[in-house]
Amino acid sequence: MTEAKNVPISMPAPDENGLFRTLNSMGTMTLRPDIFSSAFIEFAPKAPGRCLDIGAAYGVSTIPALAKGAHVVANDIDERHLQILASRITAEHRARLELAPGNFPDEMAFQPGSFGAVLICRVMHFFDGPRINRAAAKVWEWLAPGGKVFVVAETPFIGTARAFFPTYEARLKADSQWPGVVENVSAHDPKRAGSLPGLFHLLDDRVLSRVFASAGFTIERLEYFSRPDYPADIRLDGRESIGMIAVKK
């Protein structure tokens, strides 16, 4: 019988919307960087230090940041994603790529002030509230003065959250600290429940600004944006995702 351990891991083919499934059922990777990931890519080569891409998956942002001349540490909870990412890097850029598998933020350790930019794209909506707080505090510690964090997450304003929206609004009225927590993903989005973890946390501008300002950051840009590349049932009114850029002054 042929042993399979030496068979290379392959990147999944994109679905009909151009989204790539992750190998660990933690959502998907988009075909191209969104507007906030693109801002990270542009900032990366001039950042005051090397850059960290949290939840890099197969390299949608890491690869263009390397092409711009940045030094990138690519992180993912699934080491197989990083193996695929590394296989997609050209020889001229490999010296500026580091791989850092691990569960962010609790299984990762870096020297204080050792990064100039951090991207957390489509990751924090899988965190509960306390973990989001820990993530912001860790990024603050790891960034050098003048460094920036770029965050992208899903919001309550998506088509598959229509049934959840009254709960979200009621929590807002009750001044809930974490109004967008969806405890039952199967009820929220049964079509994709098999490719998502058990908890989904739809984030809004209030939560992101509060968390990162409390961690010490100055918010530079914070806005909702549309996702024309998402499947039709997820698209709603142009606020499907939220992006934030915050600086450590």
Secondary structure by P-SEA (a helix, b strand, c coil): ccccccccccccccccccbbbbccccccccccccaaaaaaaaaccccccbbbbccccccccaaaaaaaccccbbbbccaaaaaaaaaaccccccccbbbbbcccccccccccccccbbbbccccccccaaaaaaaaaaaaaaccccbbbbbbbbcccccccccaaaaaaaaaaaccccccccccccccccccccccccbbbbbcaaaaaaaaaaacccccccccccccccccccccccccbbbbbbbcc
